[in-house]
Amino acid sequence: PSPPPDTITMASTRSRSRSRSRAKSPSRSSSRSGSVPKKQPKLSASKPRRASKATKPKPKTTKSKKKPSSFTWFLKNVLERKTYIDGKPKPWYRGVIHGIFSAIFFVFTVGSFTYNVLDSSPWPCYGFSLLLFSKFFSYLASALLHLFPYNTVAAATEALKFDLIAISVSIGFTVLPFTLTSEEAKASFTVSFLSILLQLICVQWQFRGHVGLDTPAHSSELPRNGIMVLQWLDTSYRVGKATSYSTSWCFACITYIMSFALAGPVTASHHEEPVHFPWHKRGVWSLHEDFHLMLLAADFEMVAMAAKFVYST
């Protein structure tokens, strides 16, 4: 038998109310299905958080470059330099001879002075020590001119002037070991001092207003060379007179003259390397090195002659 109509309407209204309640409360449906809803974060009434400060980027650590050793610096800036600061070509061996023998003359100078002080030696022995000092002084000036890497042309010009004056010191002090009396020593020292002073004046006059290693075009080098030749002639005469114009004296004078003859073409060729003989090699050895080698041979002969004269008398 069919139910009465009142019961049907009541069942439909109950089903509708149940569906509405299910729609309004999703938690029940979710709890029934077995899934747990995520809790929503509660907004706190506290002050808002400050934005975090931007972190500064860390500086990149770069590997420190190793400094070149002193030997590497010496090879690169002293020996392997192809030109001077003003563009003049510089061979590999330019100044090496004078650099080595300036150290040798320095050792012998210190040893000679020490021996003379300890032994209470007479004047000619001190004159021999001054001769060694003059050779050390001249060779050191030449080594500084040719080997030191100057940063400015003006500094290299001052080194050239210092080298020219040191040549006069070397010539003037050569006669001192051959003076046996105090009067001869005073006379020789006075002549040497005046010659060095005149050479200083001539060098300053020649290079006035000039910067560079070349010969100044506005002034002549004749006064400077003339004083140097006269000084050398006076020294050679005094030494020859003291040694009775021995064979060693003749050999030393001839060697000096040959070295002076080589110095002329060297001075004339500034921007061109003087390469004339078969043993010359561009960038390695030239006429300037022949001049230095010849001058070294003459100086050694003079030093040996002075040592023999002083310590035999």
C-alpha positions, 0 to 999 in steps of 0.5 A, a space after each residue: 500500500 502507498 504511503 500517505 502524501 504527508 509522509 512523502 513531503 516530510 521526507 523530502 524536506 528532511 533530505 533537503 535540510 540535510 543536504 544544506 547542512 552538509 554544504 554549510 559544514 564542509 568539516 563534517 564531510 571531510 571528516 567523514 571522507 577521512 581527510 583532515 583540513 589544514 589549519 589556517 594561520 592566525 593573523 597576530 595583532 603584533 607589529 609587522 616584521 621588519 624587512 631583513 637587511 640586504 646582505 652585502 656581497 662578499 668581496 671576491 678573493 683574488 689570488 695574489 700575484 707572486 712578486 718576481 725575484 730579484 734575479 728575474 728583475 735584474 735580468 729583465 730590467 738591467 741585462 735584457 733591456 734593448 734601449 736606454 730611456 732616450 731610445 739609444 740602443 743598448 747591447 746585452 754586455 753594455 756596462 757588464 764589464 764595468 759592473 763586475 770590475 767595480 766590485 773587484 776594485 772595491 774589495 781591493 780598495 778596502 783591503 788596501 786601506 785596511 792593510 795600510 792602517 794596520 801596518 802603518 804604511 808610508 805615503 806611497 802605499 796610501 797613494 796606491 789605495 787612492 789609485 784603486 779607489 779612483 778606478 772603483 769610482 770610475 767603473 761604478 759611475 760607468 756601470 750606473 750609467 749603462 746598467 741602472 734602469 732610469 725612469 726619466 731622461 733627465 736622470 740618465 743625463 745626470 748619470 752621463 755627466 757623473 760618468 764624464 767627471 769620474 774619468 777625470 778622477 781616475 786619470 788624476 789619482 793615477 799619479 799618486 802612488 808614484 810620488 815618493 815625497 810629500 812635496 811631489 804628492 801635494 803638487 800632483 794632488 793640486 794638479 789633479 784637483 784643478 783638472 777635475 774642477 775644470 772638467 766639472 765646469 766644462 761638463 756643466 757648460 756643455 750639457 746646459 739646457 740639454 737632456 739626453 745621452 747624445 752629444 749636445 748640438 749647441 755646444 762643443 765637446 772640444 774644451 772637455 776633451 782638451 782638458 782630459 787629454 792634457 791631464 792624461 799627458 801630464 799623468 803619463 809623463 809623471 808616471 813615466 819619469 818615476 818608472 824610467 819609461 819602462 816597458 810596462 809604461 809603454 804598453 799601458 800608454 799604447 793601450 790607453 791611446 787605442 782605447 781613446 781612438 775607439 771612444 771617438 766613433 762610439 760617441 759619434 754613433 748615438 742612435 746607431 749601434 757601432 758594429 764594424 768588426 767580425 766579432 761584433 753582434 748587434 744587440 750583444 757586443 759592439 765597438 763600445 764594448 771593445 773600448 771598455 775592454 781596452 780601457 780595462 786592460 790599460 788600467 790593469 797594467 797601470 795598477 800592476 805597475 803601481 803595485 810593483 813600484 810602491 811595494 818594491 821601493 
